Amino acid sequence: MYRALTRDIEVSVEPYYLAEQSDPEDNRYVWGYRVVITNHSSSSVRLVSRYWNITDQNGQVDEVNGPGVVGDQPRLTPGETYEYSSGCPLDTPSGMMFGHYNMVTDQGESFDVAIPAFSLDTPNLRRVLN
């Protein structure tokens, strides 16, 4: 589990390899990831948009921007948790992801909340260190 805390908003991510959706012979590797967002602050916030930086093991970067998450723009009251799952395909057997969510308080203040960097690693991947 990977975690980041920004302004008392905690983001936890748990990635997992989806072997049944992957086809290594065709250079297709797929991961799912579960995200849990917990509002530890004293203000309600709405998740307005997301930004993801997805980098494969060759350094190829794909940036994803968009409204909300999985078709939702959840509002979290103090102490509330929101959870969702999504997925990511890559052409390589490993990579990494990180990003941020843009949140807005009920008072209209906008700020970014970090999504922790996390690795996408195919099980039993042989690592070579230079």
N, C-alpha and C positions, 0 to 999 in steps of 0.2 A: 504494500500500500504506500503510495506517495502522497505527501501532504504539504499544503501551503496555507499560511494564515495572513490575510490582508485586512486591516481595519476590523478585526474580529469576525471576519467572514472566512470560514475554513473550507477549503476544497481538498477532497481526498479522491484519489484515482487508483483504480485497480485494473491493470490491463491483463488480458488473457488471450492466448493463441487459439484461433478457430481452425483446427486441422481439417474439419469436415468441409469448410468453405475455401480452403487453400489448395493450390495445385502447384507444388514446387517445380515439377517438370515444365510448367508453363510460366514460371517466374511470377506466380501469384501467391502472396502470403497475406492472410487476413487476421486481424486482431479485433477483439471486442474490448471495450473498457467501460467500467462502471464508475460513475462520478457521484459523489455525495457532497452536497453543499449545505453547510450548517451556519445559520446566523447566530453568532454568539454576541452580537452587538445589542444595543438598547433601542435601535431604530429598525423599522421595516425597510426592506429593499426589494427592488424588482430587477431581475436579470433581463437586460434589454437586448444585448448582443454578445457575440462570441468572436474570438480570434484564435485560430490554431496555426502553429508552425509545425509542419510534419516533414521530417527529414529522413531520407532512407540512408542505408549504409554507404552509398556512393556520394552522399552530400547533396543529392537532388532535393530541393525544397519545394513544398506545396503549401501555399498559404490559403486558409479558409476563413472568410468573414461572413457574418450573416446575423439576422435577427434571432434572438432567443436560442433555445436548444430543443432539438427533436420536436419542432413545431410549437413550443410553449415559451412563454415569458413569465416564469413563475415569480410570485411575490412571496417573500419569506418574512414572517413576523419574527420578533425576537425569540430565540430558542427553537425556531422551526428548522426542519431539514427537508431538502428536496433531493431526490435521487433519480438518475436516469442512466440508460445504457445506450451506447452507440458503437460504431465500428470504423475500421480503417484498413484499406488494402494497400499493400506495397508491392513493388516489383523485386524487392530484395528481402533476404531472410531476417534482417534486423533494421531497426531505425529508432527514432525517438520523436516525441511530441511534447509541446509546451504551448502555453498561450495565456489568454486572460478573458474574463467576462467583464462587460461593462454593466455596472449596477447603477441604479438611481434610487435615492431615498425618497420618502413621501414628501420631503421638503424640496425636491427637485435637484438635489446635489448629485452630480455624476462622478463616478470614480471607477477605476479598474481594479479587479481582483485577480491575483495571479493564479494560474493553473500550473501546478508543479510540473517540471520536466519529468518525463517517465520514458523508460526504454521499452521497445517492442522487440522481443527476442524469441526466435523460433526455438522450441525445446530441443535440446541436444545439439545446439549449434556449436560447432568447433570454433573457438576463438584463437586468433593469431595476433600476438602482441609484437609490435615493431620496436 
